[in-house]
Amino acid sequence: MVMVDEKWNKAKDILNKISDGVIEKQKKTKKPWFNDTCMKALKRKKESRKQWLNDIDKVEKENNYIICKKEVNNIIRYEKRRYTKNMLEETEEYQKMNRSRLLFQNINALRKGFKKQEKFIKNCDGILSGDRL
């Protein structure tokens, strides 16, 4: 019986390693509107902040950082609004096509918005205790 379990575990490990290399895992994003444009803008903001912090005495580097920070906020706000607008248009289409399940899924996703993540941990007594992050 032990030999069978060892062989099964070895075969399972090999299969998992091969499948990880071939099949890409889908990433679930918490912010589906956050795209490459937002990422590039954030990188620019971080670079300008580093330059400013390396030479704090220069006012022009501080001004450059402030301008860059405003641009990033505008880009992120624009992308989020564009995503929300597309979701609303999609929801309208579902309503026109009488697809009530998808309609209410979109409505709930837009309406509920941000949810705090809860983690439950067992303490030494084995009782679940919840912590909010």
Wavefront OBJ file of the C-alpha trace (Angstrom):
o trace
v 0.000 0.000 0.000
v 2.884 2.344 0.789
v 4.436 1.805 -2.650
v 1.177 2.747 -4.355
v 0.923 5.986 -2.361
v 4.543 6.900 -3.117
v 4.075 6.241 -6.828
v 0.825 8.208 -6.864
v 2.432 11.190 -5.096
v 5.391 11.118 -7.492
v 3.092 10.957 -10.545
v 0.899 13.752 -9.140
v 3.928 15.996 -8.505
v 5.255 15.438 -12.030
v 1.846 16.176 -13.547
v 1.471 19.371 -11.476
v 4.935 20.619 -12.477
v 4.263 20.001 -16.156
v 0.811 21.590 -16.050
v 2.156 24.697 -14.264
v 4.624 25.194 -17.108
v 2.072 24.663 -19.890
v -1.188 26.087 -18.535
v -1.224 29.643 -17.264
v -3.221 30.315 -14.144
v -5.831 33.017 -14.428
v -5.243 35.886 -12.076
v -8.210 37.381 -10.285
v -7.734 41.070 -9.892
v -9.266 43.081 -7.127
v -9.220 46.109 -9.390
v -10.107 45.056 -12.936
v -9.831 48.641 -14.162
v -6.133 48.811 -13.162
v -4.262 48.303 -16.454
v -0.837 48.921 -18.024
v -1.461 52.662 -18.335
v -2.006 52.916 -14.590
v 1.052 50.786 -13.914
v 3.307 52.945 -16.109
v 1.984 56.109 -14.503
v 2.655 54.729 -11.015
v 6.209 53.808 -12.026
v 6.777 57.369 -13.285
v 5.450 58.727 -9.997
v 7.743 56.465 -7.971
v 10.762 57.512 -10.032
v 10.011 61.216 -9.620
v 9.546 60.665 -5.877
v 12.910 58.887 -5.628
v 14.595 61.749 -7.483
v 12.983 64.267 -5.154
v 13.936 62.329 -2.009
v 17.554 61.974 -3.192
v 17.824 65.741 -3.506
v 15.253 67.307 -1.173
v 16.702 70.834 -1.461
v 15.651 71.239 -5.118
v 12.210 72.819 -5.385
v 11.830 71.915 -9.053
v 12.071 68.187 -8.276
v 9.392 68.593 -5.642
v 7.172 70.427 -8.127
v 7.825 67.716 -10.705
v 6.744 65.081 -8.178
v 3.564 67.000 -7.295
v 2.648 67.351 -10.984
v 3.358 63.680 -11.607
v 1.243 62.715 -8.594
v -1.707 64.730 -9.930
v -1.353 63.119 -13.369
v -1.376 59.635 -11.836
v -4.501 60.416 -9.820
v -6.214 61.709 -12.963
v -5.228 58.637 -14.978
v -6.440 56.238 -12.296
v -9.694 58.153 -11.859
v -10.250 58.148 -15.646
v -9.628 54.389 -15.963
v -11.954 53.627 -13.068
v -14.720 55.799 -14.521
v -14.255 54.222 -17.942
v -14.531 50.741 -16.432
v -17.679 51.709 -14.531
v -19.209 53.211 -17.670
v -18.488 50.039 -19.656
v -20.009 47.923 -16.881
v -23.158 50.065 -16.932
v -23.449 49.776 -20.711
v -22.995 46.014 -20.443
v -25.683 45.911 -17.762
v -28.063 47.830 -20.018
v -27.448 45.301 -22.788
v -28.234 42.445 -20.412
v -31.476 44.178 -19.479
v -32.438 44.587 -23.154
v -31.683 40.915 -23.864
v -33.591 39.751 -20.744
v -30.538 38.128 -19.178
v -31.580 38.720 -15.607
v -28.878 36.620 -13.935
v -26.014 38.524 -15.589
v -27.876 41.778 -15.080
v -28.101 41.322 -11.319
v -24.530 40.038 -11.073
v -23.314 43.288 -12.656
v -25.627 45.391 -10.517
v -24.393 43.741 -7.336
v -20.754 44.075 -8.391
v -21.223 47.807 -8.984
v -23.426 48.436 -5.971
v -21.475 46.594 -3.301
v -18.127 48.106 -4.168
v -15.363 47.704 -1.594
v -15.512 44.920 0.970
v -13.149 44.579 3.873
v -11.253 41.330 3.833
v -11.818 39.113 6.828
v -9.384 36.510 8.037
v -10.247 33.865 10.557
v -7.556 32.353 12.741
v -7.784 29.503 15.217
v -6.400 30.428 18.591
v -4.703 27.942 20.931
v -8.100 26.728 22.196
v -9.206 25.853 18.649
v -11.825 28.631 18.528
v -12.117 30.742 15.397
v -11.404 34.412 15.919
v -12.049 36.916 13.134
v -9.821 39.834 12.294
v -10.680 42.559 9.834
v -7.939 44.019 7.687
l 1 2 3 4 5 6 7 8 9 10 11 12 13 14 15 16 17 18 19 20 21 22 23 24 25 26 27 28 29 30 31 32 33 34 35 36 37 38 39 40 41 42 43 44 45 46 47 48 49 50 51 52 53 54 55 56 57 58 59 60 61 62 63 64 65 66 67 68 69 70 71 72 73 74 75 76 77 78 79 80 81 82 83 84 85 86 87 88 89 90 91 92 93 94 95 96 97 98 99 100 101 102 103 104 105 106 107 108 109 110 111 112 113 114 115 116 117 118 119 120 121 122 123 124 125 126 127 128 129 130 131 132 133
